[in-house]
Amino acid sequence: MVAFTELLSGYGRFRNAAYLDQKARYDQLAEGQSPGTMVISCSDSRVSPSLIFDAGPGEIFMVRNVANLVPPFETGGGQHGVSAALEFAVTQLQVRDLLVLGHGGCGGCGAALSRQFHGSDPGKGYFIASWIGLLDEARNAVEARCNDLNGPEAQLAMEHEAVRTSLRNLRTFPFVEDRLADGRLTLHGGHFAVAHGRLSILQDSGEFEDINLS
């Protein structure tokens, strides 16, 4: 576990090394950003899109939340943090690619499978259960084809379904669908296996395939 004081020490190393090495880049970024890609990934501390893709400052516009979920388009109800970030990235920054990135050992997907927080009070899992309720239909699909919901096969299937769910929900946003139709935006799905550092990408076939490095 890294304490806050250690984070401040890390800042010192960054400020005296990486920042100075890229000062010209940061000077440019101070005037604004123009990332080409948006990544929606999990809040999990083990999954850092910038590290996975070896991306520098200003190259990826990121949203991170439990189980890398995108809610469907709607204008009522509560607050819309993911929807606001999506709208900003797509309509204002005009990103060209959008990746939903799932990962191995996702606690949110595991909780969706076990329903461990179902019926909990605020402070005891209520908000978690409400959020991952977006995966209820996906859970039913996994349950229909996996005998053991506590096993690794179901866990991986749920992680894949979470990515597919978010991609389907992205298409309910009119400004996303408009840009998909005229080629200004492309959607991608991916999964990062924490245990062995392997990235797989969702193919047109509907299946995830590992990226083969030459």
CYANA upper distance limits for C-alpha pairs under 8 A (distance plus 0.5 A):
  2 VAL  CA      6 GLU  CA      6.67
  2 VAL  CA      7 LEU  CA      7.67
  3 ALA  CA      7 LEU  CA      7.19
  4 PHE  CA      8 LEU  CA      7.02
  5 THR  CA      9 SER  CA      6.90
  6 GLU  CA     10 GLY  CA      6.69
  7 LEU  CA     11 TYR  CA      6.76
  8 LEU  CA     12 GLY  CA      6.93
  9 SER  CA     13 ARG  CA      7.05
 10 GLY  CA     14 PHE  CA      6.70
 11 TYR  CA     15 ARG  CA      6.45
 12 GLY  CA     16 ASN  CA      6.64
 13 ARG  CA     17 ALA  CA      6.44
 13 ARG  CA     18 ALA  CA      8.13
 14 PHE  CA     18 ALA  CA      5.53
 14 PHE  CA     19 TYR  CA      6.26
 15 ARG  CA     19 TYR  CA      5.57
 15 ARG  CA     20 LEU  CA      7.19
 16 ASN  CA     20 LEU  CA      6.69
 17 ALA  CA     21 ASP  CA      6.62
 18 ALA  CA     22 GLN  CA      6.74
 19 TYR  CA     23 LYS  CA      6.09
 19 TYR  CA     26 TYR  CA      8.19
 22 GLN  CA     26 TYR  CA      6.88
 23 LYS  CA     27 ASP  CA      6.55
 24 ALA  CA     28 GLN  CA      6.81
 25 ARG  CA     29 LEU  CA      6.69
 25 ARG  CA     57 PRO  CA      8.43
 26 TYR  CA     30 ALA  CA      6.58
 26 TYR  CA     57 PRO  CA      8.23
 27 ASP  CA     31 GLU  CA      7.78
 28 GLN  CA     32 GLY  CA      7.84
 29 LEU  CA     33 GLN  CA      6.29
 29 LEU  CA     58 GLY  CA      7.27
 33 GLN  CA     58 GLY  CA      6.51
 33 GLN  CA     93 LEU  CA      8.33
 34 SER  CA     58 GLY  CA      7.50
 34 SER  CA     59 GLU  CA      8.02
 34 SER  CA     93 LEU  CA      6.61
 34 SER  CA     95 VAL  CA      8.37
 35 PRO  CA     58 GLY  CA      6.37
 35 PRO  CA     59 GLU  CA      5.19
 35 PRO  CA     60 ILE  CA      5.91
 35 PRO  CA     61 PHE  CA      6.66
 35 PRO  CA     93 LEU  CA      7.72
 35 PRO  CA     95 VAL  CA      6.92
 36 GLY  CA     59 GLU  CA      7.17
 36 GLY  CA     60 ILE  CA      7.40
 36 GLY  CA     94 GLN  CA      8.15
 36 GLY  CA     95 VAL  CA      5.16
 36 GLY  CA     96 ARG  CA      6.02
 36 GLY  CA     97 ASP  CA      7.05
 37 THR  CA     59 GLU  CA      7.63
 37 THR  CA     60 ILE  CA      5.89
 37 THR  CA     61 PHE  CA      6.80
 37 THR  CA     95 VAL  CA      5.78
 37 THR  CA     96 ARG  CA      6.54
 37 THR  CA     97 ASP  CA      5.27
 37 THR  CA     98 LEU  CA      6.16
 37 THR  CA     99 LEU  CA      8.01
 38 MET  CA     60 ILE  CA      6.21
 38 MET  CA     61 PHE  CA      5.09
 38 MET  CA     62 MET  CA      6.19
 38 MET  CA     63 VAL  CA      8.33
 38 MET  CA     89 ALA  CA      7.40
 38 MET  CA     95 VAL  CA      7.00
 38 MET  CA     97 ASP  CA      6.88
 38 MET  CA     98 LEU  CA      5.23
 38 MET  CA     99 LEU  CA      6.75
 39 VAL  CA     49 PRO  CA      7.98
 39 VAL  CA     60 ILE  CA      7.29
 39 VAL  CA     61 PHE  CA      6.78
 39 VAL  CA     62 MET  CA      5.43
 39 VAL  CA     63 VAL  CA      6.91
 39 VAL  CA     98 LEU  CA      6.35
 39 VAL  CA     99 LEU  CA      5.27
 39 VAL  CA    100 VAL  CA      6.39
 39 VAL  CA    101 LEU  CA      7.38
 40 ILE  CA     62 MET  CA      6.42
 40 ILE  CA     63 VAL  CA      5.35
 40 ILE  CA     64 ARG  CA      6.29
 40 ILE  CA     65 ASN  CA      8.43
 40 ILE  CA     68 ASN  CA      6.30
 40 ILE  CA     69 LEU  CA      8.13
 40 ILE  CA     98 LEU  CA      8.22
 40 ILE  CA     99 LEU  CA      6.72
 40 ILE  CA    100 VAL  CA      5.30
 40 ILE  CA    101 LEU  CA      6.56
 41 SER  CA     47 VAL  CA      8.49
 41 SER  CA     49 PRO  CA      8.05
 41 SER  CA     62 MET  CA      8.02
 41 SER  CA     63 VAL  CA      6.87
 41 SER  CA     64 ARG  CA      5.35
 41 SER  CA     65 ASN  CA      7.14
 41 SER  CA     67 ALA  CA      7.79
 41 SER  CA     68 ASN  CA      4.94
 41 SER  CA     69 LEU  CA      8.34
 41 SER  CA    100 VAL  CA      6.57
 41 SER  CA    101 LEU  CA      5.35
 41 SER  CA    102 GLY  CA      6.71
 42 CYS  CA     47 VAL  CA      7.66
 42 CYS  CA     64 ARG  CA      5.50
 42 CYS  CA     65 ASN  CA      5.46
 42 CYS  CA     66 VAL  CA      5.80
 42 CYS  CA     67 ALA  CA      5.49
 42 CYS  CA     68 ASN  CA      4.84
 42 CYS  CA     69 LEU  CA      8.40
 42 CYS  CA    101 LEU  CA      7.89
 42 CYS  CA    102 GLY  CA      7.18
 42 CYS  CA    103 HIS  CA      8.10
 42 CYS  CA    106 CYS  CA      8.48
 43 SER  CA     47 VAL  CA      8.05
 43 SER  CA     64 ARG  CA      5.38
 43 SER  CA     65 ASN  CA      5.22
 43 SER  CA     66 VAL  CA      6.04
 43 SER  CA     67 ALA  CA      7.91
 43 SER  CA     68 ASN  CA      7.98
 44 ASP  CA     66 VAL  CA      7.94
 44 ASP  CA    106 CYS  CA      7.99
 46 ARG  CA    194 VAL  CA      7.78
 47 VAL  CA     52 ILE  CA      8.22
 47 VAL  CA    103 HIS  CA      7.88
 47 VAL  CA    192 PHE  CA      8.44
 47 VAL  CA    194 VAL  CA      8.01
 48 SER  CA     52 ILE  CA      6.65
 49 PRO  CA     53 PHE  CA      6.47
 49 PRO  CA     54 ASP  CA      8.49
 49 PRO  CA     55 ALA  CA      8.36
 50 SER  CA     54 ASP  CA      6.07
 50 SER  CA     55 ALA  CA      5.34
 50 SER  CA     56 GLY  CA      7.47
 50 SER  CA     60 ILE  CA      7.91
 51 LEU  CA     55 ALA  CA      7.13
 55 ALA  CA     59 GLU  CA      6.66
 55 ALA  CA     60 ILE  CA      7.65
 61 PHE  CA     89 ALA  CA      7.70
 63 VAL  CA     82 VAL  CA      7.59
 63 VAL  CA     85 ALA  CA      7.65
 64 ARG  CA     68 ASN  CA      6.82
 65 ASN  CA     69 LEU  CA      7.29
 66 VAL  CA    108 GLY  CA      6.26
 66 VAL  CA    131 TRP  CA      8.41
 66 VAL  CA    132 ILE  CA      8.28
 67 ALA  CA    102 GLY  CA      7.52
 67 ALA  CA    106 CYS  CA      7.09
 67 ALA  CA    107 GLY  CA      7.98
 67 ALA  CA    108 GLY  CA      5.52
 67 ALA  CA    109 CYS  CA      6.62
 67 ALA  CA    132 ILE  CA      8.08
 67 ALA  CA    159 GLU  CA      8.42
 67 ALA  CA    162 ALA  CA      7.48
 68 ASN  CA    100 VAL  CA      7.35
 68 ASN  CA    101 LEU  CA      7.24
 68 ASN  CA    102 GLY  CA      6.79
 68 ASN  CA    162 ALA  CA      7.89
 68 ASN  CA    163 VAL  CA      7.81
 68 ASN  CA    166 SER  CA      8.13
 69 LEU  CA    134 LEU  CA      8.26
 69 LEU  CA    162 ALA  CA      7.37
 69 LEU  CA    163 VAL  CA      7.98
 69 LEU  CA    165 THR  CA      8.17
 69 LEU  CA    166 SER  CA      5.93
 70 VAL  CA     82 VAL  CA      7.08
 70 VAL  CA     83 SER  CA      8.11
 70 VAL  CA    165 THR  CA      8.33
 70 VAL  CA    166 SER  CA      5.28
 70 VAL  CA    167 LEU  CA      8.23
 70 VAL  CA    169 ASN  CA      6.74
 70 VAL  CA    170 LEU  CA      7.20
 71 PRO  CA     82 VAL  CA      8.13
 71 PRO  CA     83 SER  CA      8.11
 71 PRO  CA    134 LEU  CA      7.49
 71 PRO  CA    166 SER  CA      7.55
 71 PRO  CA    169 ASN  CA      6.60
 71 PRO  CA    170 LEU  CA      8.32
 72 PRO  CA    169 ASN  CA      5.09
 72 PRO  CA    170 LEU  CA      7.28
 72 PRO  CA    172 THR  CA      6.55
 72 PRO  CA    173 PHE  CA      7.88
 73 PHE  CA     83 SER  CA      8.12
 73 PHE  CA    169 ASN  CA      7.60
 73 PHE  CA    170 LEU  CA      8.19
 73 PHE  CA    172 THR  CA      5.98
 73 PHE  CA    173 PHE  CA      5.74
 80 HIS  CA     84 ALA  CA      6.43
 81 GLY  CA     85 ALA  CA      6.79
 82 VAL  CA     86 LEU  CA      6.56
 83 SER  CA     87 GLU  CA      6.53
 84 ALA  CA     88 PHE  CA      6.64
 85 ALA  CA     89 ALA  CA      6.60
 86 LEU  CA     90 VAL  CA      6.52
 87 GLU  CA     91 THR  CA      6.15
 87 GLU  CA     92 GLN  CA      7.90
 87 GLU  CA    175 PHE  CA      8.24
 88 PHE  CA     92 GLN  CA      5.55
 88 PHE  CA     93 LEU  CA      6.91
 89 ALA  CA     93 LEU  CA      5.32
 89 ALA  CA     94 GLN  CA      6.44
 89 ALA  CA     95 VAL  CA      6.48
 90 VAL  CA     94 GLN  CA      5.10
 90 VAL  CA     95 VAL  CA      5.99
 90 VAL  CA     96 ARG  CA      8.42
 90 VAL  CA    175 PHE  CA      8.17
 90 VAL  CA    176 VAL  CA      7.66
 91 THR  CA    175 PHE  CA      7.85
 95 VAL  CA    185 LEU  CA      7.58
 96 ARG  CA    184 ARG  CA      6.49
 96 ARG  CA    185 LEU  CA      5.16
 96 ARG  CA    186 THR  CA      6.84
 97 ASP  CA    185 LEU  CA      6.09
 97 ASP  CA    186 THR  CA      5.38
 97 ASP  CA    187 LEU  CA      6.51
 97 ASP  CA    188 HIS  CA      7.92
 98 LEU  CA    185 LEU  CA      7.91
 98 LEU  CA    186 THR  CA      6.78
 98 LEU  CA    187 LEU  CA      5.46
 98 LEU  CA    188 HIS  CA      6.53
 99 LEU  CA    187 LEU  CA      6.54
 99 LEU  CA    188 HIS  CA      5.09
 99 LEU  CA    189 GLY  CA      6.04
 99 LEU  CA    190 GLY  CA      7.46
100 VAL  CA    163 VAL  CA      6.53
100 VAL  CA    166 SER  CA      7.65
100 VAL  CA    167 LEU  CA      7.61
100 VAL  CA    187 LEU  CA      8.49
100 VAL  CA    188 HIS  CA      6.82
100 VAL  CA    189 GLY  CA      5.42
100 VAL  CA    190 GLY  CA      6.65
101 LEU  CA    163 VAL  CA      7.29
101 LEU  CA    189 GLY  CA      6.55
101 LEU  CA    190 GLY  CA      5.18
101 LEU  CA    191 HIS  CA      5.92
101 LEU  CA    192 PHE  CA      7.66
102 GLY  CA    106 CYS  CA      8.30
102 GLY  CA    159 GLU  CA      6.63
102 GLY  CA    160 HIS  CA      7.52
102 GLY  CA    162 ALA  CA      7.79
102 GLY  CA    163 VAL  CA      6.51
102 GLY  CA    189 GLY  CA      8.45
102 GLY  CA    190 GLY  CA      6.59
102 GLY  CA    191 HIS  CA      4.98
102 GLY  CA    192 PHE  CA      6.78
103 HIS  CA    159 GLU  CA      7.20
103 HIS  CA    191 HIS  CA      5.47
103 HIS  CA    192 PHE  CA      4.99
103 HIS  CA    193 ALA  CA      6.13
103 HIS  CA    194 VAL  CA      7.25
104 GLY  CA    156 LEU  CA      7.41
104 GLY  CA    159 GLU  CA      7.68
104 GLY  CA    191 HIS  CA      7.85
104 GLY  CA    192 PHE  CA      6.73
104 GLY  CA    193 ALA  CA      5.16
104 GLY  CA    194 VAL  CA      6.01
104 GLY  CA    195 ALA  CA      7.83
105 GLY  CA    110 GLY  CA      8.17
105 GLY  CA    155 GLN  CA      7.93
105 GLY  CA    156 LEU  CA      8.47
105 GLY  CA    194 VAL  CA      7.96
106 CYS  CA    110 GLY  CA      6.76
106 CYS  CA    159 GLU  CA      7.43
107 GLY  CA    111 ALA  CA      6.55
108 GLY  CA    112 ALA  CA      6.70
108 GLY  CA    128 ILE  CA      8.41
108 GLY  CA    132 ILE  CA      7.26
109 CYS  CA    113 LEU  CA      6.81
109 CYS  CA    132 ILE  CA      8.16
109 CYS  CA    155 GLN  CA      7.54
109 CYS  CA    158 MET  CA      6.47
109 CYS  CA    159 GLU  CA      6.47
109 CYS  CA    162 ALA  CA      7.86
110 GLY  CA    114 SER  CA      6.76
110 GLY  CA    155 GLN  CA      6.82
110 GLY  CA    158 MET  CA      8.25
111 ALA  CA    115 ARG  CA      5.89
111 ALA  CA    116 GLN  CA      6.28
111 ALA  CA    117 PHE  CA      7.59
111 ALA  CA    129 ALA  CA      8.49
111 ALA  CA    132 ILE  CA      8.34
112 ALA  CA    116 GLN  CA      8.19
112 ALA  CA    129 ALA  CA      8.18
112 ALA  CA    132 ILE  CA      6.47
112 ALA  CA    133 GLY  CA      7.72
112 ALA  CA    135 LEU  CA      7.10
112 ALA  CA    136 ASP  CA      7.73
112 ALA  CA    139 ARG  CA      7.39
113 LEU  CA    139 ARG  CA      6.61
113 LEU  CA    149 LEU  CA      7.00
113 LEU  CA    150 ASN  CA      8.27
113 LEU  CA    155 GLN  CA      8.18
113 LEU  CA    158 MET  CA      7.96
114 SER  CA    149 LEU  CA      7.96
114 SER  CA    150 ASN  CA      8.03
115 ARG  CA    129 ALA  CA      8.04
117 PHE  CA    124 LYS  CA      8.06
117 PHE  CA    125 GLY  CA      5.56
117 PHE  CA    126 TYR  CA      7.11
117 PHE  CA    128 ILE  CA      7.52
117 PHE  CA    129 ALA  CA      5.85
118 HIS  CA    125 GLY  CA      8.19
118 HIS  CA    126 TYR  CA      7.85
118 HIS  CA    129 ALA  CA      6.13
119 GLY  CA    126 TYR  CA      7.38
119 GLY  CA    129 ALA  CA      8.21
120 SER  CA    124 LYS  CA      6.22
120 SER  CA    125 GLY  CA      5.80
120 SER  CA    126 TYR  CA      5.30
120 SER  CA    129 ALA  CA      8.09
121 ASP  CA    125 GLY  CA      6.89
121 ASP  CA    126 TYR  CA      5.50
122 PRO  CA    126 TYR  CA      5.21
122 PRO  CA    127 PHE  CA      6.98
123 GLY  CA    127 PHE  CA      8.27
125 GLY  CA    129 ALA  CA      6.54
126 TYR  CA    130 SER  CA      6.63
127 PHE  CA    131 TRP  CA      6.65
128 ILE  CA    132 ILE  CA      6.67
129 ALA  CA    133 GLY  CA      6.42
130 SER  CA    134 LEU  CA      8.28
132 ILE  CA    136 ASP  CA      8.02
135 LEU  CA    139 ARG  CA      6.51
135 LEU  CA    162 ALA  CA      7.15
135 LEU  CA    165 THR  CA      7.82
136 ASP  CA    140 ASN  CA      6.93
137 GLU  CA    141 ALA  CA      6.97
138 ALA  CA    142 VAL  CA      6.82
138 ALA  CA    158 MET  CA      7.57
138 ALA  CA    161 GLU  CA      6.36
138 ALA  CA    162 ALA  CA      7.63
138 ALA  CA    165 THR  CA      7.73
139 ARG  CA    143 GLU  CA      6.53
139 ARG  CA    158 MET  CA      7.23
140 ASN  CA    144 ALA  CA      6.69
141 ALA  CA    145 ARG  CA      7.35
142 VAL  CA    146 CYS  CA      6.41
142 VAL  CA    154 ALA  CA      6.94
142 VAL  CA    157 ALA  CA      6.89
142 VAL  CA    158 MET  CA      6.91
143 GLU  CA    147 ASN  CA      7.49
143 GLU  CA    149 LEU  CA      7.19
143 GLU  CA    154 ALA  CA      8.26
146 CYS  CA    153 GLU  CA      7.72
146 CYS  CA    154 ALA  CA      6.37
148 ASP  CA    154 ALA  CA      7.31
149 LEU  CA    154 ALA  CA      5.76
149 LEU  CA    155 GLN  CA      7.78
150 ASN  CA    154 ALA  CA      7.29
150 ASN  CA    155 GLN  CA      7.75
151 GLY  CA    155 GLN  CA      6.94
152 PRO  CA    156 LEU  CA      6.62
153 GLU  CA    157 ALA  CA      6.64
154 ALA  CA    158 MET  CA      6.50
155 GLN  CA    159 GLU  CA      6.78
156 LEU  CA    160 HIS  CA      6.75
157 ALA  CA    161 GLU  CA      6.60
158 MET  CA    162 ALA  CA      6.59
159 GLU  CA    163 VAL  CA      7.19
159 GLU  CA    191 HIS  CA      8.36
160 HIS  CA    164 ARG  CA      6.94
160 HIS  CA    191 HIS  CA      7.75
160 HIS  CA    208 PHE  CA      8.43
161 GLU  CA    165 THR  CA      6.43
162 ALA  CA    166 SER  CA      6.80
163 VAL  CA    167 LEU  CA      6.77
163 VAL  CA    189 GLY  CA      6.66
163 VAL  CA    190 GLY  CA      7.81
164 ARG  CA    168 ARG  CA      6.70
164 ARG  CA    189 GLY  CA      7.79
165 THR  CA    169 ASN  CA      6.69
166 SER  CA    170 LEU  CA      6.56
167 LEU  CA    171 ARG  CA      7.21
167 LEU  CA    187 LEU  CA      7.86
167 LEU  CA    188 HIS  CA      8.38
167 LEU  CA    189 GLY  CA      7.82
168 ARG  CA    172 THR  CA      7.63
169 ASN  CA    173 PHE  CA      7.98
170 LEU  CA    176 VAL  CA      7.28
171 ARG  CA    176 VAL  CA      6.67
171 ARG  CA    177 GLU  CA      5.97
172 THR  CA    176 VAL  CA      8.20
172 THR  CA    177 GLU  CA      7.66
173 PHE  CA    177 GLU  CA      6.78
174 PRO  CA    178 ASP  CA      6.52
175 PHE  CA    179 ARG  CA      6.91
176 VAL  CA    180 LEU  CA      6.69
176 VAL  CA    185 LEU  CA      7.99
177 GLU  CA    181 ALA  CA      6.61
178 ASP  CA    182 ASP  CA      7.10
179 ARG  CA    183 GLY  CA      6.43
179 ARG  CA    184 ARG  CA      5.41
179 ARG  CA    185 LEU  CA      5.72
180 LEU  CA    184 ARG  CA      6.65
180 LEU  CA    185 LEU  CA      5.51
180 LEU  CA    186 THR  CA      6.63
180 LEU  CA    187 LEU  CA      8.48
188 HIS  CA    201 ILE  CA      8.02
188 HIS  CA    202 LEU  CA      7.40
189 GLY  CA    201 ILE  CA      6.32
189 GLY  CA    202 LEU  CA      5.51
190 GLY  CA    199 LEU  CA      7.49
190 GLY  CA    200 SER  CA      6.07
190 GLY  CA    201 ILE  CA      4.84
190 GLY  CA    202 LEU  CA      6.25
190 GLY  CA    208 PHE  CA      7.94
191 HIS  CA    199 LEU  CA      6.25
191 HIS  CA    200 SER  CA      5.75
191 HIS  CA    201 ILE  CA      6.99
191 HIS  CA    208 PHE  CA      8.34
192 PHE  CA    197 GLY  CA      7.13
192 PHE  CA    198 ARG  CA      6.25
192 PHE  CA    199 LEU  CA      5.07
192 PHE  CA    200 SER  CA      7.02
193 ALA  CA    197 GLY  CA      5.89
193 ALA  CA    198 ARG  CA      5.64
193 ALA  CA    199 LEU  CA      6.87
194 VAL  CA    198 ARG  CA      7.79
198 ARG  CA    210 ASP  CA      7.48
198 ARG  CA    211 ILE  CA      8.12
199 LEU  CA    210 ASP  CA      6.30
199 LEU  CA    211 ILE  CA      6.45
200 SER  CA    208 PHE  CA      6.17
200 SER  CA    209 GLU  CA      5.43
200 SER  CA    210 ASP  CA      4.42
200 SER  CA    211 ILE  CA      6.01
201 ILE  CA    208 PHE  CA      5.66
201 ILE  CA    209 GLU  CA      5.93
201 ILE  CA    210 ASP  CA      6.88
201 ILE  CA    211 ILE  CA      7.44
202 LEU  CA    206 GLY  CA      6.77
202 LEU  CA    207 GLU  CA      6.05
202 LEU  CA    208 PHE  CA      4.75
202 LEU  CA    209 GLU  CA      6.95
203 GLN  CA    207 GLU  CA      6.07
203 GLN  CA    208 PHE  CA      6.46
203 GLN  CA    209 GLU  CA      7.42
